[in-house]
Amino acid sequence: MNQRALIASAAASLVSLALVAGPAAAAEKEKCFGIAKAGQNDCASISGVHSCAGQSKVDMDKGEWKYVPAGTCKQMKGLTMEEAKAMAKKS
């Protein structure tokens, strides 16, 4: 095998590995509500107050979330999306 073919094969392997590993890494995370510090949320609030990361104004707001490793949200005293939505309806 010549050097060009070897390099092309290695590059193709790396690209395919990155494509496969990306979704797997995302699957290992979950949204955890009520644990984000002010300005450290990962995306839009559940109530629609804002639509971007880093815009939360209050620590531990039940409508703000962060991605955490799957299975760790409850250990951090966080809420699932369903629990956060139920709390938002009550208020």
VOPAGU-2260 file (C-alpha; in pm, 1 decimal, decimal comma):
REM VOPAGU-2260
SITE   aa  ch    i         X         Y         Z
SITE  MET   A    0       0,0       0,0       0,0
SITE  ASN   A    1     142,5     334,9     -92,5
SITE  GLN   A    2     173,3     624,2     146,7
SITE  ARG   A    3    -113,3     827,8      -4,4
SITE  ALA   A    4    -357,8     539,8      24,9
SITE  LEU   A    5    -249,4     478,9     383,3
SITE  ILE   A    6    -301,4     846,1     477,0
SITE  ALA   A    7    -639,6     859,0     301,0
SITE  SER   A    8    -750,3     544,4     480,2
SITE  ALA   A    9    -642,8     680,1     818,6
SITE  ALA   A   10    -821,1    1010,6     756,2
SITE  ALA   A   11   -1141,2     832,4     653,4
SITE  SER   A   12   -1125,1     621,7     968,7
SITE  LEU   A   13   -1087,9     929,5    1189,9
SITE  VAL   A   14   -1378,4    1108,3    1022,9
SITE  SER   A   15   -1609,0     809,1    1054,7
SITE  LEU   A   16   -1508,2     761,6    1418,0
SITE  ALA   A   17   -1590,3    1124,8    1494,3
SITE  LEU   A   18   -1932,4    1090,1    1329,4
SITE  VAL   A   19   -2014,0     780,1    1531,5
SITE  ALA   A   20   -1879,1     912,0    1863,1
SITE  GLY   A   21   -2065,2    1245,1    1844,9
SITE  PRO   A   22   -2419,7    1109,4    1887,8
SITE  ALA   A   23   -2299,8     859,1    2147,9
SITE  ALA   A   24   -2152,7    1138,8    2359,4
SITE  ALA   A   25   -2477,0    1337,4    2336,7
SITE  ALA   A   26   -2675,6    1029,7    2441,6
SITE  GLU   A   27   -2472,7    1009,6    2760,8
SITE  LYS   A   28   -2600,2    1347,4    2880,8
SITE  GLU   A   29   -2935,9    1467,2    3009,1
SITE  LYS   A   30   -3100,1    1802,1    3076,6
SITE  CYS   A   31   -3110,2    1880,7    3446,6
SITE  PHE   A   32   -3333,6    2166,9    3562,3
SITE  GLY   A   33   -3280,6    2379,9    3870,5
SITE  ILE   A   34   -2903,8    2339,9    3908,7
SITE  ALA   A   35   -2764,3    2618,7    3690,4
SITE  LYS   A   36   -2599,7    2922,1    3846,0
SITE  ALA   A   37   -2695,2    3264,7    3709,8
SITE  GLY   A   38   -2545,4    3307,7    3363,3
SITE  GLN   A   39   -2442,9    2941,3    3334,1
SITE  ASN   A   40   -2751,3    2777,3    3181,9
SITE  ASP   A   41   -2704,6    2574,5    2864,6
SITE  CYS   A   42   -2996,3    2702,6    2656,1
SITE  ALA   A   43   -3348,0    2848,5    2654,1
SITE  SER   A   44   -3556,8    2864,0    2970,5
SITE  ILE   A   45   -3858,5    2639,7    2999,7
SITE  SER   A   46   -4084,1    2945,3    3043,4
SITE  GLY   A   47   -3956,4    3120,5    2730,1
SITE  VAL   A   48   -3809,6    3417,6    2918,0
SITE  HIS   A   49   -3498,2    3390,9    2700,4
SITE  SER   A   50   -3375,6    3166,9    2420,3
SITE  CYS   A   51   -3000,9    3143,1    2470,0
SITE  ALA   A   52   -2729,8    2997,3    2687,8
SITE  GLY   A   53   -2583,5    3211,0    2962,6
SITE  GLN   A   54   -2888,1    3433,2    3006,2
SITE  SER   A   55   -3029,9    3304,8    3334,2
SITE  LYS   A   56   -3057,2    3574,4    3600,1
SITE  VAL   A   57   -3101,3    3366,2    3917,6
SITE  ASP   A   58   -2910,7    3076,4    4073,0
SITE  MET   A   59   -3093,7    2741,4    4074,7
SITE  ASP   A   60   -3397,6    2865,9    3879,4
SITE  LYS   A   61   -3626,6    2563,6    3823,3
SITE  GLY   A   62   -3686,3    2676,5    3463,3
SITE  GLU   A   63   -3317,2    2680,1    3368,0
SITE  TRP   A   64   -3113,0    2372,8    3278,1
SITE  LYS   A   65   -2766,7    2237,0    3214,1
SITE  TYR   A   66   -2649,0    1919,7    3045,1
SITE  VAL   A   67   -2510,6    1673,4    3298,2
SITE  PRO   A   68   -2384,4    1316,1    3266,9
SITE  ALA   A   69   -2680,3    1077,0    3244,5
SITE  GLY   A   70   -2792,2     952,4    3583,9
SITE  THR   A   71   -2640,3    1235,9    3789,2
SITE  CYS   A   72   -2922,2    1493,0    3788,9
SITE  LYS   A   73   -3103,8    1353,6    4092,9
SITE  GLN   A   74   -2774,8    1335,0    4284,8
SITE  MET   A   75   -2741,9    1710,7    4228,4
SITE  LYS   A   76   -3098,6    1768,1    4353,0
SITE  GLY   A   77   -3210,2    1861,1    4001,8
SITE  LEU   A   78   -3538,6    1808,2    3818,5
SITE  THR   A   79   -3629,3    1624,8    3498,7
SITE  MET   A   80   -3800,1    1819,6    3220,8
SITE  GLU   A   81   -4136,6    1670,7    3316,9
SITE  GLU   A   82   -4092,8    1774,1    3681,0
SITE  ALA   A   83   -3985,3    2126,8    3580,3
SITE  LYS   A   84   -4285,4    2164,1    3348,2
SITE  ALA   A   85   -4521,7    2045,3    3623,2
SITE  MET   A   86   -4373,9    2299,6    3865,2
SITE  ALA   A   87   -4407,3    2576,8    3603,8
SITE  LYS   A   88   -4778,5    2497,4    3559,7
SITE  LYS   A   89   -4838,9    2521,6    3935,4
SITE  SER   A   90   -4695,8    2872,0    3960,5
